[in-house]
Amino acid sequence: MPRRAAAGRRTIDPDPVHRSKLVQQVINRVMLDGKKSTAERIVYDALAILSERTGKEPVQALEDSIKALTPVLEVRSRRVGGATYQVPVEVPAPRARTLAVRWLVEFSRNRREKSMAQRLANELLDAQSQQGGAYKRKDDIFRMAQANKAFAHYRW
């Protein structure tokens, strides 16, 4: 806990090409070692592949994929007495979107395609068709929250 005032949220500027904050968030997440131009090239190539395969605008296709990956519920550990319970809680919108982008990039990196742009595009396509690693993570977390619904009264 901070001793002073609560830390404020930093706003991110939209990306220069599509003027979208979501695209900028994905670029920032893909970026390694401060190499933003490389991350931008990867994301823009992935968006081009995605729009080519879906026939939609690139940003719209990205938003559809992120919407499919956005979690509604998650579990938080809550200690009551001597026991620790997994309590299901609703996910606030900013955290839900951040989790979706994090899972998207994480599972894209673990794929076996040749380039990172292809991996990212294929993970986005899988998300739209409700499959792939990132969608499975969202589904697993939702199922865990449903299984622990009995402990919902421990919510704080």
C-alpha positions in Angstrom: 0.0 0.0 0.0 1.4 3.4 -0.9 1.9 5.7 2.1 0.9 8.8 0.1 -2.0 9.2 -2.3 -3.1 6.4 -4.5 -1.0 6.1 -7.7 -2.8 7.7 -10.7 -3.4 5.9 -14.0 -1.2 6.9 -16.8 -3.0 7.6 -20.1 -1.5 6.3 -23.3 -1.5 8.3 -26.5 -3.1 6.6 -29.5 -0.8 5.0 -32.1 0.2 7.2 -35.1 -1.2 5.0 -37.9 -4.7 3.9 -36.7 -5.3 6.5 -33.9 -6.3 3.7 -31.6 -5.3 3.4 -27.9 -5.9 -0.4 -28.1 -3.4 -0.7 -30.9 -0.9 1.3 -28.9 -1.5 -0.9 -25.8 -0.7 -4.0 -27.9 2.4 -2.4 -29.3 3.6 -1.5 -25.8 3.0 -5.1 -24.7 4.8 -6.6 -27.7 7.8 -4.3 -27.2 11.0 -5.8 -25.8 14.0 -3.9 -24.6 12.5 -0.5 -25.6 12.5 -1.3 -29.3 9.2 0.4 -30.1 9.8 0.6 -33.9 10.3 -3.1 -34.1 7.1 -3.7 -32.0 5.1 -1.3 -34.2 6.3 -3.1 -37.4 5.2 -6.5 -35.8 1.8 -5.3 -34.8 1.0 -3.4 -38.0 2.1 -6.5 -40.1 -0.1 -8.7 -37.9 -3.1 -6.3 -38.3 -2.6 -6.3 -42.1 -2.6 -10.1 -42.1 -5.7 -10.1 -39.8 -7.7 -7.7 -41.9 -6.7 -9.6 -45.1 -8.0 -12.9 -43.7 -11.2 -11.5 -42.0 -12.1 -8.8 -44.6 -12.7 -6.3 -41.8 -10.9 -3.1 -40.9 -7.8 -3.9 -38.9 -8.7 -2.0 -35.8 -12.3 -3.5 -35.8 -10.9 -7.0 -36.2 -8.4 -6.4 -33.3 -11.3 -5.1 -31.1 -13.4 -8.2 -31.9 -10.5 -10.5 -30.9 -9.8 -8.6 -27.7 -13.5 -8.6 -26.8 -13.5 -12.4 -27.2 -10.5 -12.6 -24.8 -11.8 -10.1 -22.2 -12.6 -11.9 -18.9 -15.8 -11.2 -16.9 -14.9 -12.9 -13.7 -11.7 -13.9 -11.9 -10.7 -15.4 -8.6 -8.9 -13.7 -5.8 -7.4 -15.4 -2.8 -9.1 -14.4 0.5 -7.9 -15.6 3.8 -10.7 -16.3 6.3 -9.8 -17.8 9.7 -7.1 -20.4 8.8 -8.3 -21.2 5.4 -7.7 -19.5 2.0 -10.6 -19.3 -0.3 -10.6 -18.6 -4.0 -13.3 -15.9 -4.2 -14.9 -15.0 -7.6 -15.0 -11.3 -8.3 -16.0 -9.2 -11.3 -13.0 -7.8 -13.3 -13.0 -4.0 -13.7 -13.0 -2.9 -17.4 -9.4 -1.5 -17.5 -7.9 -4.6 -15.9 -10.0 -6.9 -18.1 -8.6 -5.3 -21.2 -5.1 -5.3 -19.9 -5.4 -9.1 -19.1 -6.7 -9.8 -22.6 -3.8 -8.0 -24.2 -1.3 -9.7 -21.9 -2.7 -13.2 -22.6 -2.8 -12.4 -26.3 0.9 -11.5 -26.5 2.0 -14.2 -24.1 0.4 -17.0 -26.0 1.4 -15.5 -29.4 5.1 -15.7 -28.3 4.7 -19.4 -27.5 3.3 -20.3 -30.9 5.3 -22.1 -33.6 4.8 -19.8 -36.7 7.8 -18.3 -38.4 7.5 -14.6 -37.5 6.0 -12.8 -34.5 3.6 -11.0 -36.8 2.2 -14.3 -38.1 2.0 -15.7 -34.5 0.1 -12.6 -33.3 -2.3 -12.6 -36.3 -3.0 -16.3 -35.9 -3.7 -15.9 -32.2 -6.1 -13.0 -33.0 -7.9 -15.2 -35.5 -8.1 -18.1 -33.0 -9.5 -15.7 -30.4 -12.3 -14.7 -32.8 -13.2 -18.3 -33.4 -13.0 -19.0 -29.6 -10.0 -21.2 -29.6 -6.3 -20.8 -29.0 -4.2 -20.5 -25.9 -5.4 -17.0 -24.8 -9.1 -18.0 -25.1 -8.4 -21.2 -23.2 -6.9 -19.2 -20.4 -10.0 -16.9 -20.2 -12.2 -19.9 -20.2 -10.2 -21.7 -17.5 -10.4 -18.6 -15.2 -14.2 -18.3 -15.8 -14.7 -22.0 -15.0 -12.7 -21.6 -11.8 -14.8 -18.6 -10.8 -18.0 -20.6 -11.5 -16.7 -23.6 -9.5 -16.0 -21.3 -6.5 -19.3 -19.5 -6.6 -20.1 -20.9 -3.1 -17.4 -18.6 -1.6 -18.8 -15.4 -3.3 -20.1 -14.2 0.1 -16.5 -13.7 1.2 -16.2 -10.9 -1.4 -14.8 -7.7 0.0 
